[in-house]
Amino acid sequence: KPVVAITMGDPAGVGPEVGLKAVLTDRVLRVCVPLIVGDLKVLRQHARKMRIPGRMISIKEGEFEELAEMSGKAIPVLDLANVLARDRVFGKIRAGLGRAAVGYIGRAVRLTQEGLVDAVATGPIQKEALRAGGCPFPGHTELLASLVGRGRPVMMLAHGKIRIAHLSTHCPLKEAIRMVKRKRIIYVGRLLAETLGVLDGCPPKIAIAGLNPHAGEGGMFGVEESREIIPAVTELRAEGIDVVGPEPPDTVFAKLRGGLFSGVVAMYHDQGHIAGKMAAFRFSRDGHGSVRGVNVTLGLPLVRTSVEHGTGFEIAGKGLADSASMVDALVLAARMVRGRVGRMPLQRG
């Protein structure tokens, strides 16, 4: 079974809670050997306060051969011991906690580069804490690209039939619109088709969403479709990929949910995220709910999945966090390792 490193996320959020809960589930233990990369004292604080069972053991990098034997008996933790006592808080933004979260990610990436673990599943980080701690990147995707030093990352949301790859991630909308270019659409379309072909075991049918209302309506509402998207679709078809588009963005995701498509290329962050989270998130009137779905980074020389929710500062320390998304992330990471998908894409063009 592949070894999957779980980064703890921001220590003041729900990352430690969902990580601890996830590694205790049979669904995770059946497919992978989990290893939490974090701060052992913080993890024990969360476990005590929320009565999460399970014995935690600190493990050093030279002891990784013993991980398989521990699976199901104890929770192995690579303890970076990088959180000060005064910063062991719930629901607070701290510069030191932002630096700690970056440390977990950096160590997990290095473990994959050294072949000590097979994949990384990341807990949620707090972007304000990252910035306060001196991190210049707005999120995981950009930070990971910097850490590995190569590759062109693509964010994909995955939940059952819902698989959505994005041309851009965390940037202003006006900048995202400028990134709707033929070459980028071709790159993301190829990578999504390659990934889904391996995961599903058959050639996928990919839809390329339009940027403008009604996919431009023949140029009435914008020219990006005719100038950039249609030429990209033509080239992808010439390569033998079953692709259609530009599809009207107000209907393409409903068609994806119905099974007409295997995946969709979204033109910008919120276009894809709103659709993906409508399918995967459930909330009640009192604000409680369940969160499913996985955030996947494609196009890097490692397998990385993540929870599809934030740090949940408002419920941190209360034992209310749902670990389903972290369970999904770990299971998908193990599946991607077995299929060796999601890493550096085919180099064409």
Buried (B, 14 or more C-beta within 10 A) or exposed (E): BBBBBBBBBBBBBBBBBBBBBBBBBEEBBEBBBBBBBBBBBBBBBBBEBBEBEBEBBEBEEEEBEEBEEBBBEEBBBBBBEBBEEEBBBBBBBBBBBBBBBBBBBBBBBBBBBEEBBBBBBBBBBBBEBBBBBEBEBBBBBBBBBEBBEEBBBBBBBBBEBBBBBBBBBBBEEEEBBEBBBBEBBBBBBBBBBBBBBBBEEEEBBBBBBBBBEBBBEEEEBBEBBBBBBBBBBEBBEEBEBEBBBBBBBEEBBEBBBEEBBBBBBBBBBEBBBEBBBEBBBEEEEEEEEEBBBBBBBBBBEBBBBBBBBBBBBEBBBBBEBBBBBBBBBBBBBBBBBBBEBBBBBEEEE
